[in-house]
């Protein structure tokens, strides 16, 4: 099934794109997606530290993705 990934901040630089359509298997969880991204985008090896928003709401690792979901990859932010 196809989902859309949106990359923000350093994640955009590491992935080399701001948005892609991405194929995942049915019943894929957010945690599985993170592991898959690490495999396919080596620059995202610290993606377990990134927040995930699913359809504009933050999502836990156990959430199951659905066809046409929009998933935002949001890196940690530090202030100063």
C-alpha positions as CSV (number, residue, x, y, z in Angstrom):
1,X,0.0,0.0,0.0
2,X,1.1,3.5,-0.7
3,X,1.7,6.3,1.9
4,X,3.2,9.8,1.6
5,X,6.3,10.7,3.6
6,X,7.1,14.3,4.4
7,X,10.6,15.1,5.6
8,X,11.3,18.2,7.7
9,X,14.5,19.8,9.0
10,X,17.6,17.6,8.9
11,X,15.5,14.6,7.9
12,X,14.8,16.4,4.6
13,X,18.6,16.8,4.1
14,X,19.3,13.2,5.0
15,X,16.6,11.8,2.7
16,X,17.5,14.2,-0.1
17,X,13.8,15.0,-0.6
18,X,11.0,16.8,1.1
19,X,8.2,14.4,0.1
20,X,7.9,11.0,-1.5
21,X,5.3,8.3,-2.0
22,X,6.4,5.1,-0.3
23,X,5.2,1.5,-0.4
24,X,4.7,-0.4,2.8
25,X,3.0,-3.7,3.6
26,X,-0.4,-3.8,5.2
27,X,-0.4,-3.7,9.0
28,X,2.9,-1.8,9.0
29,X,3.3,0.0,12.3
30,X,5.2,3.3,12.9
31,X,8.0,1.3,14.5
32,X,8.3,-0.9,11.4
33,X,8.3,2.1,9.2
34,X,11.2,3.6,11.1
35,X,13.2,0.4,10.8
36,X,12.4,0.3,7.1
37,X,13.5,3.9,6.6
38,X,16.8,3.1,8.3
39,X,17.4,0.3,5.9
40,X,16.5,2.3,2.8
41,X,17.9,5.7,3.9
42,X,21.1,5.2,5.8
43,X,21.2,8.9,6.7
44,X,18.1,8.3,8.8
45,X,19.9,5.8,11.1
46,X,18.8,7.9,14.2
47,X,15.2,8.0,13.0
48,X,14.1,6.3,16.3
49,X,14.8,9.8,17.8
50,X,12.4,11.5,15.3
51,X,8.8,12.3,16.0
52,X,6.2,10.9,13.7
53,X,3.0,12.7,12.8
54,X,0.4,10.7,11.1
55,X,-2.2,12.7,9.2
56,X,-1.2,15.8,11.2
57,X,-1.3,14.2,14.7
58,X,1.7,12.8,16.6
59,X,1.7,8.9,16.5
60,X,3.1,6.3,18.8
61,X,5.2,3.4,17.5
62,X,2.3,1.0,17.8
63,X,0.0,2.8,15.5
64,X,-0.8,0.9,12.3
65,X,-0.5,2.8,9.0
66,X,-3.3,2.8,6.4
67,X,-3.4,3.4,2.6
68,X,-2.9,7.0,1.7
69,X,-1.8,8.1,5.1
70,X,0.5,11.2,5.3
71,X,3.4,10.6,7.6
72,X,5.7,13.5,8.6
73,X,9.2,12.7,9.8
74,X,10.1,15.4,12.4
75,X,13.6,15.5,13.8
76,X,14.3,16.6,17.4
77,X,14.5,20.3,17.9
78,X,16.9,22.1,20.2
79,X,16.7,25.6,21.4
80,X,19.3,28.0,22.4
